[in-house]
Amino acid sequence: ERMQMLPDDARPAWMEGLSPRNLEEVLTQVILEAVETATSVQDYIDAQRAKGRDFDEVYSDVKPYLDHMSRPISEGLSGGEH
């Protein structure tokens, strides 16, 4: 509700035209994806580090995934992902 009460010039463009219900669904999905991504990446890094792999090497494995999951909300909306 707070985001919809922002003045037009402070509201992100991706929110335009979304009903309160759709906005809640998008934000819920984005938060869920962020938590799942963080958990998956941390589990992978921990497992690989336990095998003795260097952090930088392991990070290079997960960086493309992190980059994809860090895209702006507007990209996910236009691609139908959220």
Backbone as a printed PyTorch tensor [residue, N CA C, xyz], in Angstrom:
tensor([[[  0.8160,  -1.1990,   0.0000],
         [  0.0000,   0.0000,   0.0000],
         [  0.8570,   1.2580,   0.0000]],

        [[  1.9580,   1.1970,   0.7220],
         [  2.8140,   2.3810,   0.8190],
         [  3.3500,   2.8060,  -0.5410]],

        [[  3.7170,   1.8190,  -1.3640],
         [  4.2970,   2.1570,  -2.6680],
         [  3.2750,   2.8430,  -3.5650]],

        [[  2.0360,   2.4420,  -3.4870],
         [  1.0130,   3.0500,  -4.3210],
         [  0.6530,   4.4580,  -3.8530]],

        [[  0.9900,   4.7630,  -2.6120],
         [  0.6910,   6.0810,  -2.0850],
         [  1.8020,   7.0900,  -2.3940]],

        [[  2.9040,   6.6260,  -2.9840],
         [  3.9890,   7.5350,  -3.3470],
         [  3.5150,   8.5050,  -4.4190]],

        [[  4.0680,   9.7110,  -4.4310],
         [  3.7290,  10.6420,  -5.5180],
         [  4.1770,  10.0460,  -6.8540]],

        [[  3.5230,  10.4510,  -7.9240],
         [  3.8190,   9.8980,  -9.2450],
         [  5.2990,   9.9640,  -9.5970]],

        [[  5.9580,  11.0650,  -9.2540],
         [  7.3670,  11.2090,  -9.6210],
         [  8.2990,  10.3360,  -8.7710]],

        [[  7.7990,   9.7540,  -7.6970],
         [  8.6050,   8.8800,  -6.8440],
         [  8.2850,   7.4030,  -7.0580]],

        [[  7.2490,   7.1250,  -7.7930],
         [  6.8060,   5.7480,  -8.0280],
         [  7.5730,   5.1570,  -9.2160]],

        [[  8.1230,   3.9490,  -9.0750],
         [  8.8320,   3.3240, -10.2000],
         [  7.9030,   3.1240, -11.3990]],

        [[  8.4570,   3.2800, -12.5900],
         [  7.6630,   3.1760, -13.8220],
         [  7.0170,   1.8020, -13.9720]],

        [[  7.6690,   0.7380, -13.4760],
         [  7.1210,  -0.6010, -13.6530],
         [  5.8070,  -0.8010, -12.9020]],

        [[  5.5210,   0.0630, -11.9490],
         [  4.2810,  -0.0570, -11.1710],
         [  3.0620,   0.4580, -11.9330]],

        [[  3.2980,   1.2510, -12.9700],
         [  2.1980,   1.8880, -13.6840],
         [  1.2170,   0.8390, -14.2210]],

        [[ -0.0340,   1.0530, -13.8990],
         [ -1.0960,   0.1910, -14.3980],
         [ -1.3360,  -1.0690, -13.5960]],

        [[ -0.5240,  -1.3260, -12.5720],
         [ -0.7280,  -2.5270, -11.7580],
         [ -1.7800,  -2.2550, -10.6790]],

        [[ -2.6670,  -3.1990, -10.5290],
         [ -3.6440,  -3.1000,  -9.4470],
         [ -2.9330,  -3.3950,  -8.1290]],

        [[ -3.5300,  -3.0210,  -6.9980],
         [ -2.8990,  -3.3420,  -5.7080],
         [ -2.6130,  -4.8430,  -5.5740]],

        [[ -3.5220,  -5.6570,  -6.0450],
         [ -3.3300,  -7.1190,  -5.9560],
         [ -2.1440,  -7.5620,  -6.8110]],

        [[ -2.0680,  -7.0460,  -8.0560],
         [ -0.9540,  -7.4200,  -8.9250],
         [  0.3750,  -6.9220,  -8.3770]],

        [[  0.3740,  -5.7270,  -7.8160],
         [  1.5840,  -5.1870,  -7.2170],
         [  2.0560,  -6.0900,  -6.0780]],

        [[  1.1330,  -6.4960,  -5.2530],
         [  1.4810,  -7.3960,  -4.1420],
         [  2.0330,  -8.7130,  -4.6650]],

        [[  1.4340,  -9.2480,  -5.7210],
         [  1.9080, -10.5050,  -6.3090],
         [  3.3270, -10.3570,  -6.8610]],

        [[  3.5870,  -9.2630,  -7.5640],
         [  4.9150,  -9.0270,  -8.1320],
         [  5.9470,  -8.9160,  -7.0160]],

        [[  5.6620,  -8.1140,  -6.0110],
         [  6.6220,  -7.9270,  -4.9190],
         [  6.8450,  -9.2230,  -4.1410]],

        [[  5.7930,  -9.9780,  -3.9260],
         [  5.9250, -11.2650,  -3.2400],
         [  6.8240, -12.2000,  -4.0320]],

        [[  6.6130, -12.2610,  -5.3440],
         [  7.4240, -13.1250,  -6.2020],
         [  8.8820, -12.6870,  -6.2240]],

        [[  9.1170, -11.3870,  -6.2970],
         [ 10.4850, -10.8660,  -6.3220],
         [ 11.2060, -11.2020,  -5.0140]],

        [[ 10.5350, -11.0280,  -3.9050],
         [ 11.1380, -11.3400,  -2.6000],
         [ 11.4150, -12.8320,  -2.4880]],

        [[ 10.4700, -13.6510,  -2.9030],
         [ 10.6460, -15.1070,  -2.8660],
         [ 11.8470, -15.5240,  -3.7170]],

        [[ 11.9450, -14.9810,  -4.9300],
         [ 13.0680, -15.3080,  -5.8050],
         [ 14.3950, -14.8710,  -5.1960]],

        [[ 14.4170, -13.7210,  -4.5540],
         [ 15.6520, -13.2260,  -3.9370],
         [ 16.1110, -14.1410,  -2.7980]],

        [[ 15.1750, -14.5720,  -1.9810],
         [ 15.5130, -15.4570,  -0.8640],
         [ 15.9710, -16.8190,  -1.3840]],

        [[ 15.2620, -17.3550,  -2.3710],
         [ 15.6470, -18.6470,  -2.9540],
         [ 17.0240, -18.5630,  -3.6110]],

        [[ 17.2820, -17.4690,  -4.3050],
         [ 18.5820, -17.2830,  -4.9520],
         [ 19.6910, -17.2190,  -3.9140]],

        [[ 19.4970, -16.4150,  -2.8910],
         [ 20.5150, -16.2790,  -1.8470],
         [ 20.7950, -17.6110,  -1.1750]],

        [[ 19.7560, -18.3630,  -0.8850],
         [ 19.9130, -19.6590,  -0.2260],
         [ 20.6340, -20.6510,  -1.1330]],

        [[ 20.2170, -20.7230,  -2.3860],
         [ 20.8430, -21.6510,  -3.3390],
         [ 22.3150, -21.3300,  -3.5530]],

        [[ 22.6020, -20.0550,  -3.7510],
         [ 23.9830, -19.6430,  -3.9850],
         [ 24.8380, -19.9210,  -2.7540]],

        [[ 24.3290, -19.5990,  -1.5810],
         [ 25.1000, -19.8520,  -0.3620],
         [ 25.3530, -21.3410,  -0.1710]],

        [[ 24.3470, -22.1790,  -0.4060],
         [ 24.5170, -23.6310,  -0.2860],
         [ 25.5800, -24.1400,  -1.2620]],

        [[ 25.5150, -23.6390,  -2.5030],
         [ 26.4940, -24.0600,  -3.5160],
         [ 27.9050, -23.6270,  -3.1250]],

        [[ 28.0360, -22.3710,  -2.7170],
         [ 29.3550, -21.8720,  -2.3230],
         [ 29.9000, -22.6670,  -1.1430]],

        [[ 29.0680, -22.9030,  -0.1470],
         [ 29.5140, -23.6680,   1.0210],
         [ 29.9770, -25.0670,   0.6240]],

        [[ 29.2060, -25.7370,  -0.2420],
         [ 29.5540, -27.1000,  -0.6640],
         [ 30.8650, -27.1060,  -1.4560]],

        [[ 31.0360, -26.1370,  -2.3430],
         [ 32.2420, -26.0840,  -3.1530],
         [ 33.4650, -25.7000,  -2.3260]],

        [[ 33.2850, -24.7900,  -1.3900],
         [ 34.3980, -24.4100,  -0.5070],
         [ 34.8000, -25.5840,   0.3780]],

        [[ 33.8210, -26.3980,   0.8000],
         [ 34.1240, -27.5760,   1.6120],
         [ 34.9550, -28.5900,   0.8170]],

        [[ 34.8340, -28.5520,  -0.4960],
         [ 35.6290, -29.4310,  -1.3670],
         [ 37.0160, -28.8520,  -1.6230]],

        [[ 37.2630, -27.6500,  -1.0870],
         [ 38.5730, -27.0420,  -1.2140],
         [ 38.7260, -26.0650,  -2.3660]],

        [[ 37.6450, -25.7460,  -3.0460],
         [ 37.7430, -24.8020,  -4.1670],
         [ 37.9120, -23.3850,  -3.6460]],

        [[ 38.6460, -22.5940,  -4.3910],
         [ 38.8880, -21.1950,  -4.0720],
         [ 37.5920, -20.3970,  -4.2430]],

        [[ 37.3880, -19.4140,  -3.3580],
         [ 36.1590, -18.6260,  -3.4150],
         [ 35.9780, -17.9420,  -4.7650]],

        [[ 37.0390, -17.3400,  -5.2980],
         [ 36.9190, -16.6280,  -6.5750],
         [ 36.4940, -17.5610,  -7.7020]],

        [[ 36.9960, -18.7660,  -7.6850],
         [ 36.6150, -19.7590,  -8.6910],
         [ 35.1330, -20.1240,  -8.5540]],

        [[ 34.7020, -20.3290,  -7.3240],
         [ 33.2930, -20.6800,  -7.0760],
         [ 32.3980, -19.5000,  -7.4250]],

        [[ 32.8290, -18.3090,  -7.0740],
         [ 32.0310, -17.1270,  -7.3780],
         [ 31.8350, -16.9640,  -8.8780]],

        [[ 32.8580, -17.2710,  -9.6540],
         [ 32.7200, -17.1720, -11.1100],
         [ 31.6740, -18.1520, -11.6330]],

        [[ 31.4480, -19.2530, -10.9160],
         [ 30.3830, -20.2070, -11.2830],
         [ 29.0010, -19.5940, -11.0870]],

        [[ 28.8090, -18.8730,  -9.9910],
         [ 27.4750, -18.3770,  -9.6410],
         [ 27.1930, -16.9630, -10.1370]],

        [[ 28.2230, -16.2360, -10.5620],
         [ 28.0280, -14.8540, -10.9810],
         [ 27.0010, -14.6900, -12.1040]],

        [[ 27.0130, -15.5080, -13.1560],
         [ 25.9820, -15.3360, -14.1940],
         [ 24.5580, -15.5040, -13.6410]],

        [[ 24.3750, -16.4270, -12.7260],
         [ 23.0680, -16.6400, -12.0980],
         [ 22.6820, -15.4330, -11.2520]],

        [[ 23.6260, -14.9250, -10.4770],
         [ 23.3620, -13.7460,  -9.6590],
         [ 23.0360, -12.5340, -10.5250]],

        [[ 23.7750, -12.3770, -11.6090],
         [ 23.5070, -11.2610, -12.5200],
         [ 22.0980, -11.3520, -13.0960]],

        [[ 21.7010, -12.5480, -13.4960],
         [ 20.3590, -12.7390, -14.0550],
         [ 19.2920, -12.4410, -12.9990]],

        [[ 19.4870, -12.9180, -11.8140],
         [ 18.4880, -12.7390, -10.7620],
         [ 18.4930, -11.3160, -10.1970]],

        [[ 19.5230, -10.5390, -10.5040],
         [ 19.6110,  -9.1600, -10.0150],
         [ 19.0450,  -8.1500, -11.0010]],

        [[ 18.4360,  -8.6310, -12.0640],
         [ 17.9020,  -7.7150, -13.0810],
         [ 16.7990,  -6.8570, -12.4730]],

        [[ 16.5610,  -5.6960, -13.0670],
         [ 15.4920,  -4.8250, -12.5750],
         [ 14.1090,  -5.4980, -12.6940]],

        [[ 13.2310,  -5.1460, -11.8090],
         [ 11.8750,  -5.7050, -11.8240],
         [ 11.2220,  -5.4680, -13.1750]],

        [[ 11.4500,  -4.3190, -13.7750],
         [ 10.8180,  -3.9940, -15.0480],
         [ 11.1950,  -4.9960, -16.1360]],

        [[ 12.3990,  -5.5350, -16.1180],
         [ 12.7990,  -6.5390, -17.1070],
         [ 12.0200,  -7.8230, -16.9220]],

        [[ 11.8100,  -8.2190, -15.6880],
         [ 11.0510,  -9.4290, -15.4100],
         [  9.5990,  -9.2900, -15.8140]],

        [[  9.0410,  -8.0970, -15.6410],
         [  7.6490,  -7.8680, -16.0100],
         [  7.4620,  -7.9190, -17.5100]],

        [[  8.3760,  -7.3140, -18.2470],
         [  8.2360,  -7.2840, -19.6880],
         [  8.4510,  -8.6610, -20.2950]],

        [[  9.2270,  -9.4910, -19.6050],
         [  9.4640, -10.8440, -20.1040],
         [  8.4730, -11.8440, -19.5630]],

        [[  7.5150, -11.3730, -18.7730],
         [  6.4900, -12.2570, -18.2300],
         [  6.9900, -13.1630, -17.1270]],

        [[  8.1370, -12.8390, -16.5370],
         [  8.7130, -13.7130, -15.5240],
         [  8.1260, -13.5040, -14.1410]],

        [[  7.5670, -12.3340, -13.8680],
         [  7.0350, -12.0850, -12.5130],
         [  5.5470, -12.1910, -12.5270]]])
